[in-house]
Amino acid sequence: MSEPATPASAVPAGPTANGPAHPPTDAALARAARILSGDVRPDDYLPITPEVRRLTDRELEYARSRYATVGITELEPEVERRQLRQNLLLVHCKHQHVAYIEDDTGIVVVITGLDEIGELLRKLPAELWSERIATDYPDDSIWLL
């Protein structure tokens, strides 16, 4: 996976220090529609930064040492994938409501902000997003699952 800059949609779009949340821009909804229509570009994916890799490696090492005490020497491949996904969202979208899609290449943030996600669901046709997007609110309370 390449390491492009964090997409603009991963920047907080919700409440600001200057006032209440604002609706997503036409550009943010157009980007979301493009992505949900299948036009996903390489720079849409969240980059696996050194911080993401470091967090994931540390957590997997901890899990391996814990499992070794009961005789398990290898983690299931899904454990690393799940932990990497969790850390991508934690590093890039911490303390934001986020709507995203995931495929074999990685994670694409569709839009951030609770109000903005609501607007996306109201304004875009359900066939674009229904059963396709996941939502989360990554914070520090998430640990190895």
N, C-alpha and C positions, 0 to 999 in steps of 0.2 A: 504494500500500500504506500502510495506517495505521501509526502508530508507538505501539502499545501497549507496556506494560511487558513485559520479558522474561518468558516463561512460567516457572512454578515448575519445570517439568521441565528447564529449561536451567541450573538451579542444581546444582552438584556434588552427586551423590547417592552417590558411591563412597566410597573410603577417607577417613577423617577423621583429624584429629590425635589423636582419642581412641580409635581402634581400627580394626578391619578394616571392610571394606565391609558394608553392611547391605542386606537385601532391599528391593525397592521396596515402598512402602506400598500398601494396597488402593486408595487414592485415585489413586496414580500409575498403577497398572494399569487402573483404571476409566477414567481420562483417556485412556490409550493406546488402550483398546478403543473408546472413543467416537470418537476421531480416526480410527482404522483402519476403523471402521464407516461412515465418511463424514460424521460430524457434526463438521465442521471449522468453528470459529467465527473471526471476524475477529481476536480477540485471541490466537488460537493461533499466528499467524504471527510469525516473528522480525521485529522492526522494523528498517527501514533507518534506522539512526541516522546522525548527522553523521559519526561516526567511520568507519562502514562506507562511506558515500558518499565521504569524503575518501580512504580507502585505495584504493577502486576507481578513482576519478578519477585519482589519482596513478599507479597501475599502468597504466591505459589510455593515459595521456599518454606514459608511458615506452615502451609498446609501439608507439604511433603514431610516435614519433620514431625508434625502431629500424627499423620497417618502411619509413619514408620514405626511409631510406638505400638501400633496394633498389627504390624506385619504387612501393611499395604505399602508397596514400593513405587507404584506408578499411579498418577492421577488420570482420571478419564479425560480425554481430549476436550470434552465439552466444558470441563471446569476452567481451563485456561481461556477458552472463548468467552464464557460467561463473565469471568473476572476482567478480561480485557474490555468487553462491552461496558461493564459497570464503571471501569476507570476512565474510559473515553468520555462517558457522560459526566462523570464526577469532575474531571479536569476541565472539560470544555463548557459545561452547562450547570455548574454547581449553583444550587439555590435558585434554580429557574424551573418553571414548568416547561417541559420540552416534548414536542411531538417529533417522532423520528421513524425512519424505516431502516431496516437492516437486510443486507444480503450477504452473499459469500465474500464480497470485497470489503465490506465494513458497514459503518453507520453513517447515515445522512440525516442531518437535522432538517426537518421540514419547516418548523417554525417554533419560536419560543414565546413564553408568556401565556398565562391562563386565559386572559381575555382574547389574545390573539389566536390561540388554539380554538376557542369558541367561535370566533369570527370565521376561521377557516372552515370549521364544520358546518356553519350556517351558509356560507357563500359558495363553497365549492360543491359540485355534485357528489352525492354519497358514493357513487360508483368509483370515484377517484380515491377515496380514503377509507371506505368501509372495509374492515378486516385487513387493512394494509398498514396503518400507522399504529405505533405504540406510543404511550405517554409515560412520563416519569417525572419525578422531582428529586434529582440526585442531591444527597447531602452527606455529611460526615458520619451519619449513623449506619450507613451501609457497610457491611463487612463481607468477608468470604462466605459465599452461600453454598 
